[in-house]
Amino acid sequence: MSTALRRPVDRLSEPFDVVVIGGGITGVCVAREAASRGLRVALIERSDFGSGTSSATTKFIHGGIRYLEQYDVAVVRESLRERRILALGAPHLVEQTQFIMPAWRWSKPATPLIGAGVALYHTLSFDRNRSAPPSLRIPTPRWLSRNDLLGRVPWLDPEFLQGGFAYHDTLNVHPERLLLAYARSAAGAGAVLVNHCEVTGFDTEIDGDVVIVKGVDVVDRLDGRPHRIRASVVVNAAGPWIEAVLGPIGRRLGVGVDRSKGVHVLTRPLGGGEVKDAVFARARSGRHVIVSPWMGKSFIGPTDTPMQIDDPVTCDPEDVEQILETVNSTMSPVERALTFDDVELTTVGVRPLIKVDDATDAVRSADTYSASRRHELYHHLERGVANLWTIAGGKWTTARATAEDMVDELFVHELSHVKERSFGSRTAPAHGTFAWAEDAEPFLVEASNELIAAGVAEKAAEIVVRAHGTDYRRILDLVTIDQRLAAPLDGTDEIAAQVIVAVVDEGARTLADVIDRRLIAGTTGRVEERTLRAVARVAAPVLGWSDETIDAEVDRERRRREVIDAHWRTRRP
C-alpha cells in the first residue's frame, strides 16, 4: 500500500469503519492506529494536516515537568513514557536536549523544591533509556554551580543566582514533518486522508430518542463539491473546535474545552548563538518561558492566555510584549534586551484543555495554566447519540497513547464485530525512519553524501535527510533525472525537488502547505516574495497552475503573511 498522500477525494464514496474529524496530531495518530489494526479509515481536515496547534508547539516531546506543580503525576508519567516511544520511532526527527532550570534566591518554588521536582521527574522516567541507542540516552540530572551555569548560559542575570538544575528532554526538531510522517504511516496502512475538506454536518437518522450517526457531510474547500462519507462510527478529534463540530447534532452532549492561546517568537540567538541548552526562564512575576536554541536562533515561549471560541486565533502585540518582558527580566544587564525588532516570526496555537462537566450540564472552566493536560474520551451514546465519540484534551507528546485508548474503545463497542489486526504502535517506526531505536547519525551522513554526489549542496542535503528520512531516495531519484531540481529555491537552502515531493507525495495544495509544513523555510525566518514565486513556479506544472494562477497565488500568500506580521507588530496606544 502506498504511503503517498494523494488527496484521494474520489475514495470518500467508499464505506468506512471510522471517520476521523481533524488532521492534527491526535486525529492523525487515531487514523494510523485504527488503519494499522485493520479498520477502514477516512480522515478529514478542514485546512492542512497539522496546520493548527500541532505545528505551533514549543518543539519538544516532553514529560511536562511543570505539571508536577499541579500534582498531575499521572500525566507526567504517561508523557515520559511516550517521550521515549516517540523518540525511538523517529530518531532522525528528534534530539536529546539539555534543559536548565535556573534557581535564584528569590525563586518560587524555592530552590530545594525545584530540586525535588527535578528528582521526581527523573524518577518517573525510570524506563527512559530502555532500547535507546547512545544518541538518545538521557543522563541523570545534575546541579550546576553558579559559575558553571553562567559559563553555559552567559545571558542569565547573575544577581542572586544560586545555580541551576540540568536535566534532559527531547527536541521535536520539525513537528510538522513528524506529524506528516505519522500521516503517511496511516496512508501506508490503508487510511484515506483528505486535507482542505470541511465537515459541515452529520448523516443521521432518529430511532425513538436516539440520534444514530451514519456518517458525515463534507465539502471540498478547493473545488466546492459536497460529499457524504458513510461510516460505522465517527471520531471527533477537532481539538479546540470539538464543540463547533458537534453543533449540528443539536443536543447538549456535555463536552467542552477551555481554550488557551500559546504564542512563541523566533528571535536572534541569545548569547550570540553559543548557548546549546534550553533554559526554563521563570521571572519574578511568576511567568515563565522556555528559551530554546533552534536552527541558529532562539525560539521562545509559550504564553498561556484563556480565549473564547469566537476569539480570532492571532498573535497580538501584547503576546509578544509578554514574552519579551518575561525573558528580558531574567537576562543579565550587560546582555542586549530583546525588542520587537529582534522578532522574526511568531507562531500561535490553541490548546484544548478539558472542562469539568457537572450533573447540571454547566461546564466549569479551570485556570488554563493549571488545567490538566490529560485526555478524555466521550462516548455520546450516554447522551442519546449513537456511533459518535469525541476526544477532548491531550497533548502532542501523548497523542499516540490517546489514539491507542480510542481504538481500543472502538473495538469494544461499535466495531466489536470487526476482526482486529495485530499492531504494536509502541515499537512501530514512523514513516521515513531509517531504523527503529537506532542512532540516526550514520544513516544521515551516508544519505547526505549520496545527495551531495548527485549535485545537491551540502546544507540542502543535510536538511533533506533530516526532514525526509528514507524518502531522501525519492528526492535523489528526481535530481538524478533532472539536475535542475537540485537547484536551491530562491532565498532558501532547500531545493526544487522537495516542492515536487510536497505536492505529489505529501498532499500539499497551497503555497502555505508547501512552505510552512513540507519545507522548513516558513518556520525558520521571514519568507520573501521571491521565495513564494520560486516555489509556485516549481509546483505549477504539477498543480496545473497557469501563469495567471501563479501570480494570484503568490499575491494571496504574500498578503496573508503581511497581515499576520503587521498585526503583532502594531502596538495599540
SULTA-V142914 format. One record per residue. N is the residue number from 1. PHI is phi in whole degrees, 0 to 359 (none if undefined). PSI is psi in radians with two decimals (* if undefined). OMEGA is omega in whole degrees, 0 to 359 (NA if undefined). Layout:
# SULTA-V142914
n={N | N}
phi={PHI | PHI}
psi={PSI | PSI}
omega={OMEGA | OMEGA}
This chain:
# SULTA-V142914
n={1 | 2 | 3 | 4 | 5 | 6 | 7 | 8 | 9 | 10 | 11 | 12 | 13 | 14 | 15 | 16 | 17 | 18 | 19 | 20 | 21 | 22 | 23 | 24 | 25 | 26 | 27 | 28 | 29 | 30 | 31 | 32 | 33 | 34 | 35 | 36 | 37 | 38 | 39 | 40 | 41 | 42 | 43 | 44 | 45 | 46 | 47 | 48 | 49 | 50 | 51 | 52 | 53 | 54 | 55 | 56 | 57 | 58 | 59 | 60 | 61 | 62 | 63 | 64 | 65 | 66 | 67 | 68 | 69 | 70 | 71 | 72 | 73 | 74 | 75 | 76 | 77 | 78 | 79 | 80 | 81 | 82 | 83 | 84 | 85 | 86 | 87 | 88 | 89 | 90 | 91 | 92 | 93 | 94 | 95 | 96 | 97 | 98 | 99 | 100 | 101 | 102 | 103 | 104 | 105 | 106 | 107 | 108 | 109 | 110 | 111 | 112 | 113 | 114 | 115 | 116 | 117 | 118 | 119 | 120 | 121 | 122 | 123 | 124 | 125 | 126 | 127 | 128 | 129 | 130 | 131 | 132 | 133 | 134 | 135 | 136 | 137 | 138 | 139 | 140 | 141 | 142 | 143 | 144 | 145 | 146 | 147 | 148 | 149 | 150 | 151 | 152 | 153 | 154 | 155 | 156 | 157 | 158 | 159 | 160 | 161 | 162 | 163 | 164 | 165 | 166 | 167 | 168 | 169 | 170 | 171 | 172 | 173 | 174 | 175 | 176 | 177 | 178 | 179 | 180 | 181 | 182 | 183 | 184 | 185 | 186 | 187 | 188 | 189 | 190 | 191 | 192 | 193 | 194 | 195 | 196 | 197 | 198 | 199 | 200 | 201 | 202 | 203 | 204 | 205 | 206 | 207 | 208 | 209 | 210 | 211 | 212 | 213 | 214 | 215 | 216 | 217 | 218 | 219 | 220 | 221 | 222 | 223 | 224 | 225 | 226 | 227 | 228 | 229 | 230 | 231 | 232 | 233 | 234 | 235 | 236 | 237 | 238 | 239 | 240 | 241 | 242 | 243 | 244 | 245 | 246 | 247 | 248 | 249 | 250 | 251 | 252 | 253 | 254 | 255 | 256 | 257 | 258 | 259 | 260 | 261 | 262 | 263 | 264 | 265 | 266 | 267 | 268 | 269 | 270 | 271 | 272 | 273 | 274 | 275 | 276 | 277 | 278 | 279 | 280 | 281 | 282 | 283 | 284 | 285 | 286 | 287 | 288 | 289 | 290 | 291 | 292 | 293 | 294 | 295 | 296 | 297 | 298 | 299 | 300 | 301 | 302 | 303 | 304 | 305 | 306 | 307 | 308 | 309 | 310 | 311 | 312 | 313 | 314 | 315 | 316 | 317 | 318 | 319 | 320 | 321 | 322 | 323 | 324 | 325 | 326 | 327 | 328 | 329 | 330 | 331 | 332 | 333 | 334 | 335 | 336 | 337 | 338 | 339 | 340 | 341 | 342 | 343 | 344 | 345 | 346 | 347 | 348 | 349 | 350 | 351 | 352 | 353 | 354 | 355 | 356 | 357 | 358 | 359 | 360 | 361 | 362 | 363 | 364 | 365 | 366 | 367 | 368 | 369 | 370 | 371 | 372 | 373 | 374 | 375 | 376 | 377 | 378 | 379 | 380 | 381 | 382 | 383 | 384 | 385 | 386 | 387 | 388 | 389 | 390 | 391 | 392 | 393 | 394 | 395 | 396 | 397 | 398 | 399 | 400 | 401 | 402 | 403 | 404 | 405 | 406 | 407 | 408 | 409 | 410 | 411 | 412 | 413 | 414 | 415 | 416 | 417 | 418 | 419 | 420 | 421 | 422 | 423 | 424 | 425 | 426 | 427 | 428 | 429 | 430 | 431 | 432 | 433 | 434 | 435 | 436 | 437 | 438 | 439 | 440 | 441 | 442 | 443 | 444 | 445 | 446 | 447 | 448 | 449 | 450 | 451 | 452 | 453 | 454 | 455 | 456 | 457 | 458 | 459 | 460 | 461 | 462 | 463 | 464 | 465 | 466 | 467 | 468 | 469 | 470 | 471 | 472 | 473 | 474 | 475 | 476 | 477 | 478 | 479 | 480 | 481 | 482 | 483 | 484 | 485 | 486 | 487 | 488 | 489 | 490 | 491 | 492 | 493 | 494 | 495 | 496 | 497 | 498 | 499 | 500 | 501 | 502 | 503 | 504 | 505 | 506 | 507 | 508 | 509 | 510 | 511 | 512 | 513 | 514 | 515 | 516 | 517 | 518 | 519 | 520 | 521 | 522 | 523 | 524 | 525 | 526 | 527 | 528 | 529 | 530 | 531 | 532 | 533 | 534 | 535 | 536 | 537 | 538 | 539 | 540 | 541 | 542 | 543 | 544 | 545 | 546 | 547 | 548 | 549 | 550 | 551 | 552 | 553 | 554 | 555 | 556 | 557 | 558 | 559 | 560 | 561 | 562 | 563 | 564 | 565 | 566 | 567 | 568 | 569 | 570 | 571 | 572 | 573}
phi={none | 291 | 270 | 293 | 265 | 272 | 56 | 278 | 301 | 298 | 279 | 292 | 280 | 288 | 282 | 236 | 282 | 215 | 249 | 256 | 259 | 118 | 252 | 279 | 296 | 293 | 298 | 296 | 293 | 297 | 298 | 297 | 297 | 293 | 294 | 292 | 263 | 98 | 269 | 276 | 234 | 238 | 238 | 241 | 231 | 290 | 244 | 243 | 305 | 71 | 280 | 260 | 298 | 296 | 256 | 245 | 266 | 280 | 70 | 227 | 265 | 216 | 278 | 82 | 301 | 288 | 292 | 295 | 296 | 264 | 59 | 270 | 296 | 299 | 294 | 296 | 298 | 299 | 295 | 292 | 298 | 289 | 306 | 295 | 299 | 294 | 295 | 292 | 276 | 207 | 299 | 284 | 247 | 226 | 214 | 282 | 234 | 280 | 260 | 238 | 251 | 295 | 231 | 258 | 297 | 265 | 300 | 229 | 299 | 291 | 308 | 299 | 289 | 300 | 299 | 296 | 296 | 296 | 296 | 294 | 303 | 295 | 297 | 291 | 260 | 302 | 258 | 302 | 255 | 296 | 69 | 280 | 288 | 308 | 291 | 250 | 284 | 250 | 281 | 288 | 300 | 213 | 269 | 255 | 295 | 304 | 293 | 297 | 295 | 293 | 292 | 274 | 229 | 292 | 279 | 289 | 292 | 281 | 292 | 66 | 287 | 264 | 149 | 194 | 263 | 252 | 217 | 240 | 222 | 252 | 288 | 267 | 305 | 225 | 303 | 298 | 286 | 292 | 300 | 297 | 298 | 289 | 298 | 288 | 297 | 297 | 298 | 296 | 274 | 111 | 290 | 258 | 245 | 230 | 268 | 53 | 221 | 253 | 284 | 252 | 178 | 245 | 273 | 227 | 220 | 253 | 232 | 67 | 263 | 254 | 270 | 257 | 276 | 245 | 159 | 225 | 259 | 225 | 229 | 286 | 285 | 271 | 237 | 80 | 279 | 273 | 217 | 244 | 251 | 264 | 206 | 288 | 208 | 243 | 247 | 271 | 239 | 274 | 60 | 296 | 249 | 299 | 293 | 296 | 297 | 282 | 311 | 297 | 296 | 78 | 230 | 280 | 250 | 67 | 239 | 197 | 228 | 275 | 256 | 234 | 277 | 242 | 250 | 233 | 233 | 252 | 230 | 303 | 287 | 292 | 73 | 70 | 86 | 270 | 282 | 255 | 260 | 280 | 238 | 273 | 264 | 254 | 273 | 300 | 294 | 99 | 290 | 221 | 222 | 255 | 257 | 247 | 287 | 211 | 53 | 78 | 226 | 251 | 251 | 231 | 160 | 255 | 276 | 213 | 243 | 301 | 216 | 265 | 297 | 264 | 290 | 293 | 272 | 227 | 273 | 262 | 304 | 296 | 295 | 294 | 300 | 298 | 295 | 296 | 298 | 295 | 290 | 299 | 289 | 258 | 263 | 297 | 299 | 274 | 273 | 294 | 295 | 284 | 232 | 303 | 293 | 275 | 273 | 264 | 218 | 231 | 234 | 218 | 227 | 240 | 281 | 264 | 254 | 297 | 272 | 260 | 264 | 257 | 294 | 266 | 73 | 280 | 258 | 271 | 272 | 255 | 300 | 292 | 292 | 267 | 295 | 291 | 263 | 291 | 249 | 223 | 254 | 250 | 262 | 284 | 300 | 295 | 249 | 87 | 235 | 268 | 68 | 219 | 233 | 230 | 256 | 243 | 75 | 88 | 208 | 308 | 299 | 258 | 298 | 297 | 296 | 301 | 296 | 299 | 299 | 296 | 290 | 305 | 294 | 298 | 287 | 279 | 253 | 299 | 249 | 296 | 275 | 272 | 288 | 270 | 267 | 289 | 202 | 247 | 292 | 289 | 235 | 262 | 290 | 287 | 304 | 91 | 287 | 295 | 195 | 292 | 58 | 236 | 299 | 281 | 305 | 301 | 293 | 297 | 295 | 297 | 295 | 300 | 297 | 296 | 293 | 297 | 296 | 271 | 105 | 272 | 298 | 302 | 297 | 297 | 298 | 297 | 295 | 300 | 289 | 292 | 281 | 255 | 60 | 295 | 289 | 303 | 295 | 297 | 290 | 301 | 298 | 295 | 287 | 291 | 286 | 224 | 298 | 296 | 284 | 273 | 290 | 292 | 287 | 307 | 87 | 222 | 261 | 262 | 241 | 298 | 301 | 295 | 291 | 300 | 297 | 303 | 278 | 283 | 252 | 240 | 74 | 290 | 229 | 231 | 297 | 295 | 306 | 289 | 285 | 267 | 228 | 247 | 280 | 254 | 304 | 286 | 254 | 249 | 169 | 295 | 255 | 275 | 299 | 296 | 288 | 304 | 291 | 297 | 295 | 298 | 294 | 287 | 285 | 306 | 299 | 283 | 271 | 75 | 275 | 278 | 300 | 294 | 293 | 304 | 300 | 293 | 292 | 296 | 296 | 297 | 290 | 298 | 294 | 300 | 291 | 295 | 296 | 300 | 294 | 294 | 297 | 281 | 275 | 269 | 281 | 282 | 292}
psi={2.32 | 2.46 | -0.05 | 2.50 | 1.60 | -0.01 | 1.09 | 1.25 | -0.60 | -0.41 | -0.10 | -0.23 | -0.18 | 2.71 | 2.46 | 2.71 | -0.69 | 2.40 | 2.24 | 2.23 | 2.01 | 2.14 | 0.53 | -2.99 | -0.62 | -0.86 | -0.72 | -0.73 | -0.63 | -0.75 | -0.75 | -0.84 | -0.81 | -0.81 | -0.68 | -0.41 | 0.26 | 0.13 | 2.61 | 2.05 | 2.39 | 2.43 | 2.31 | 2.27 | 2.21 | -0.45 | -2.07 | 2.73 | 2.17 | 0.31 | -0.17 | -2.20 | -0.55 | -0.37 | 0.06 | 0.77 | 3.11 | -0.01 | 0.61 | 2.43 | 1.91 | 2.87 | -0.34 | 1.14 | -0.56 | -0.29 | -0.30 | -0.44 | -0.48 | 0.18 | 0.52 | 1.09 | -0.66 | -0.75 | -0.70 | -0.78 | -0.80 | -0.73 | -0.69 | -0.65 | -0.79 | -0.53 | -0.81 | -0.80 | -0.79 | -0.69 | -0.75 | -0.46 | -0.20 | 1.11 | -0.42 | -0.23 | 0.18 | 2.81 | 2.46 | 2.26 | 2.37 | 2.25 | 2.50 | 2.23 | 1.71 | 2.66 | 2.06 | 2.88 | -0.41 | 0.08 | 2.46 | 2.06 | 2.79 | 2.82 | -0.80 | -0.64 | -0.64 | -0.78 | -0.70 | -0.68 | -0.75 | -0.72 | -0.74 | -0.73 | -0.79 | -0.73 | -0.70 | -0.28 | 0.68 | -0.44 | 0.31 | -0.56 | 0.17 | 2.13 | 0.07 | 2.35 | 2.94 | -0.69 | -0.33 | 0.11 | 2.47 | 2.13 | 3.02 | 2.43 | 2.75 | 2.79 | 2.32 | 2.26 | 2.91 | -0.82 | -0.71 | -0.73 | -0.81 | -0.48 | -0.58 | -0.62 | 1.37 | -0.23 | -0.13 | 2.59 | 2.07 | -0.28 | 2.22 | 0.12 | 2.24 | -0.50 | -2.68 | 2.74 | 2.27 | 2.20 | 3.06 | 2.54 | 3.10 | 2.07 | 2.21 | 1.58 | -0.86 | 1.55 | -0.56 | -0.69 | -0.64 | -0.72 | -0.74 | -0.63 | -0.69 | -0.62 | -0.74 | -0.50 | -0.72 | -0.77 | -0.71 | -0.46 | -0.03 | -0.03 | 2.58 | 1.99 | 2.20 | 2.06 | 2.99 | 0.74 | 2.09 | 2.33 | 2.19 | -0.24 | -3.08 | 2.53 | 1.96 | 2.84 | 2.76 | 2.30 | 1.63 | -2.08 | 0.09 | 2.28 | 2.12 | 2.02 | 2.22 | -0.05 | -2.85 | 2.67 | 2.37 | 2.84 | 2.32 | 2.01 | -0.16 | -0.59 | -0.04 | 0.05 | 2.40 | 2.68 | 2.63 | 2.21 | 2.13 | 2.36 | 2.72 | -0.53 | 2.58 | 2.34 | 2.06 | 1.82 | 0.78 | 0.21 | -2.13 | -0.24 | 0.38 | -0.62 | -0.69 | -0.69 | -0.68 | -0.22 | -0.83 | -0.28 | -0.57 | 0.30 | 2.68 | 2.08 | 0.10 | 0.47 | 2.36 | 2.80 | 2.56 | 2.39 | 2.31 | 2.14 | 2.22 | 2.03 | 2.46 | 2.72 | 2.57 | 2.15 | 3.10 | 2.71 | 2.17 | 2.53 | 0.32 | 0.30 | 0.07 | -0.27 | 2.24 | -0.19 | 2.58 | 2.50 | 2.20 | 1.64 | 1.85 | 2.19 | 2.95 | -0.49 | -0.28 | -0.33 | 2.66 | 2.73 | 2.77 | 2.17 | 1.90 | 2.27 | 2.13 | 2.15 | 0.69 | 0.16 | -3.08 | 2.23 | 2.07 | 2.34 | -2.95 | 2.98 | 3.01 | 1.48 | 2.10 | 2.49 | 2.77 | 2.87 | -0.52 | 0.06 | 2.43 | 2.50 | 1.46 | 2.66 | 2.09 | 2.79 | -0.63 | -0.57 | -0.79 | -0.74 | -0.73 | -0.76 | -0.82 | -0.75 | -0.70 | -0.88 | -0.67 | -0.59 | -0.22 | 0.06 | 2.68 | 2.53 | -0.41 | -0.15 | 2.33 | 2.17 | 2.60 | 2.45 | 3.05 | -0.56 | -0.35 | -0.20 | 2.15 | -0.73 | 2.75 | 2.64 | 2.65 | 2.27 | 2.87 | 2.01 | 2.38 | 1.84 | 2.37 | 2.33 | 2.75 | 2.05 | 2.20 | -3.11 | -0.34 | 0.09 | 0.09 | 2.28 | 2.07 | 2.23 | 2.49 | 2.80 | 2.22 | -0.49 | -0.73 | -0.08 | 2.55 | 2.56 | 0.29 | 2.90 | 2.77 | 2.41 | 2.19 | 2.10 | 1.89 | -0.05 | -0.50 | -0.35 | 0.31 | 0.34 | 2.04 | 2.62 | 0.54 | 2.28 | 2.67 | 2.41 | 2.15 | 2.61 | -2.69 | 3.08 | 2.92 | -0.87 | -0.60 | 0.24 | -0.66 | -0.77 | -0.70 | -0.78 | -0.72 | -0.79 | -0.75 | -0.81 | -0.59 | -0.78 | -0.66 | -0.70 | -0.38 | -0.58 | -1.80 | -0.54 | 0.50 | -0.37 | -0.16 | 2.37 | 2.21 | 2.37 | 2.49 | 2.32 | 2.26 | 1.65 | -0.26 | -0.39 | 0.36 | 2.16 | 2.63 | 2.74 | 2.39 | -0.12 | 2.29 | -0.77 | 2.43 | 2.33 | 0.61 | 2.67 | 2.16 | -0.35 | -0.82 | -0.68 | -0.75 | -0.74 | -0.82 | -0.78 | -0.72 | -0.74 | -0.65 | -0.75 | -0.70 | -0.72 | -0.43 | 0.05 | 0.14 | 2.38 | 2.65 | -0.82 | -0.75 | -0.70 | -0.72 | -0.72 | -0.77 | -0.88 | -0.58 | -0.78 | -0.60 | -0.26 | -2.33 | -0.28 | -0.04 | -0.48 | -0.61 | -0.75 | -0.66 | -0.75 | -0.73 | -0.79 | -0.45 | -0.68 | -0.71 | 1.79 | -0.38 | -0.43 | -0.12 | -0.10 | 2.43 | 2.52 | 2.39 | 2.15 | 0.12 | 3.01 | 0.10 | 2.91 | 2.86 | -0.61 | -0.55 | -0.56 | -0.72 | -0.82 | -0.69 | -0.74 | -0.80 | -0.72 | -0.31 | 0.22 | 0.20 | 2.37 | -0.16 | 2.91 | -0.65 | -0.69 | -0.83 | -0.90 | -0.65 | -0.43 | -0.06 | -0.89 | 3.04 | -0.04 | -0.70 | -0.16 | -0.14 | 0.00 | 3.09 | 2.50 | 2.10 | 2.86 | -0.59 | -0.56 | -0.74 | -0.78 | -0.66 | -0.75 | -0.77 | -0.68 | -0.63 | -0.69 | -0.45 | -0.87 | -0.58 | -0.65 | -0.10 | 0.53 | 2.35 | 3.04 | -0.67 | -0.67 | -0.69 | -0.86 | -0.74 | -0.74 | -0.72 | -0.77 | -0.72 | -0.79 | -0.65 | -0.80 | -0.67 | -0.77 | -0.65 | -0.68 | -0.78 | -0.81 | -0.76 | -0.57 | -0.87 | -0.30 | -0.28 | 1.66 | 2.39 | 2.58 | *}
omega={182 | 175 | 183 | 175 | 186 | 185 | 187 | 182 | 182 | 181 | 180 | 177 | 179 | 174 | 181 | 171 | 184 | 171 | 178 | 178 | 178 | 182 | 169 | 186 | 180 | 180 | 180 | 179 | 176 | 179 | 179 | 182 | 184 | 180 | 181 | 179 | 168 | 180 | 174 | 193 | 167 | 175 | 182 | 178 | 186 | 177 | 177 | 179 | 177 | 186 | 180 | 184 | 184 | 177 | 183 | 185 | 174 | 177 | 175 | 167 | 193 | 180 | 181 | 184 | 183 | 178 | 176 | 176 | 177 | 180 | 180 | 186 | 182 | 179 | 179 | 180 | 178 | 182 | 180 | 175 | 182 | 175 | 180 | 182 | 181 | 180 | 181 | 182 | 180 | 185 | 181 | 183 | 179 | 173 | 174 | 185 | 177 | 173 | 174 | 177 | 182 | 177 | 174 | 180 | 180 | 186 | 172 | 1 | 179 | 185 | 179 | 179 | 176 | 179 | 178 | 178 | 178 | 179 | 178 | 178 | 179 | 180 | 180 | 178 | 186 | 181 | 189 | 186 | 178 | 180 | 185 | 173 | 183 | 184 | 183 | 179 | 183 | 182 | 177 | 177 | 180 | 177 | 175 | 176 | 179 | 182 | 178 | 181 | 180 | 175 | 180 | 183 | 186 | 182 | 181 | 176 | 183 | 184 | 181 | 180 | 180 | 185 | 180 | 177 | 180 | 177 | 185 | 167 | 191 | 177 | 173 | 196 | 178 | 184 | 178 | 181 | 179 | 176 | 180 | 178 | 177 | 177 | 180 | 172 | 178 | 178 | 179 | 178 | 176 | 180 | 175 | 182 | 182 | 175 | 182 | 181 | 190 | 174 | 181 | 181 | 181 | 171 | 186 | 167 | 184 | 176 | 185 | 180 | 185 | 171 | 181 | 179 | 181 | 180 | 181 | 171 | 183 | 173 | 177 | 185 | 178 | 180 | 177 | 184 | 177 | 176 | 173 | 181 | 179 | 181 | 178 | 181 | 179 | 177 | 179 | 180 | 185 | 174 | 183 | 187 | 182 | 180 | 179 | 179 | 183 | 184 | 183 | 177 | 176 | 177 | 175 | 187 | 174 | 181 | 176 | 176 | 166 | 181 | 180 | 180 | 178 | 182 | 172 | 176 | 175 | 186 | 170 | 183 | 174 | 181 | 177 | 178 | 182 | 182 | 182 | 185 | 169 | 184 | 175 | 189 | 180 | 183 | 177 | 180 | 185 | 177 | 177 | 170 | 173 | 179 | 186 | 170 | 185 | 177 | 178 | 181 | 175 | 178 | 194 | 176 | 2 | 164 | 178 | 189 | 177 | 178 | 179 | 186 | 182 | 176 | 178 | 178 | 182 | 171 | 182 | 178 | 180 | 178 | 180 | 179 | 181 | 179 | 182 | 179 | 181 | 182 | 179 | 182 | 178 | 187 | 177 | 178 | 181 | 178 | 179 | 183 | 176 | 176 | 177 | 181 | 179 | 183 | 180 | 183 | 170 | 170 | 179 | 176 | 181 | 179 | 174 | 183 | 187 | 169 | 178 | 184 | 180 | 188 | 182 | 182 | 173 | 184 | 183 | 180 | 176 | 170 | 189 | 180 | 185 | 181 | 181 | 176 | 178 | 175 | 179 | 176 | 181 | 177 | 191 | 173 | 178 | 178 | 174 | 176 | 184 | 174 | 181 | 177 | 173 | 174 | 178 | 177 | 181 | 181 | 184 | 187 | 186 | 183 | 180 | 180 | 176 | 180 | 179 | 178 | 183 | 182 | 173 | 181 | 179 | 180 | 177 | 187 | 191 | 186 | 180 | 181 | 183 | 179 | 183 | 176 | 181 | 178 | 179 | 184 | 180 | 180 | 181 | 179 | 173 | 177 | 178 | 181 | 180 | 179 | 181 | 173 | 175 | 177 | 184 | 189 | 179 | 178 | 181 | 180 | 181 | 180 | 178 | 180 | 177 | 180 | 179 | 178 | 180 | 175 | 178 | 179 | 186 | 181 | 179 | 179 | 179 | 179 | 182 | 186 | 177 | 185 | 188 | 181 | 183 | 177 | 173 | 181 | 177 | 179 | 176 | 178 | 182 | 182 | 176 | 179 | 183 | 184 | 179 | 180 | 174 | 182 | 178 | 174 | 185 | 177 | 181 | 172 | 182 | 191 | 185 | 181 | 179 | 178 | 178 | 180 | 180 | 183 | 187 | 188 | 190 | 170 | 180 | 180 | 178 | 178 | 178 | 177 | 184 | 191 | 186 | 188 | 173 | 168 | 173 | 185 | 183 | 181 | 188 | 179 | 178 | 180 | 182 | 182 | 181 | 176 | 176 | 182 | 179 | 178 | 181 | 181 | 178 | 183 | 188 | 181 | 181 | 181 | 180 | 180 | 173 | 177 | 179 | 179 | 177 | 180 | 182 | 181 | 178 | 181 | 180 | 182 | 177 | 181 | 178 | 180 | 179 | 179 | 179 | 183 | 182 | 184 | 183 | 178 | 184 | 181 | 183 | 180 | NA}
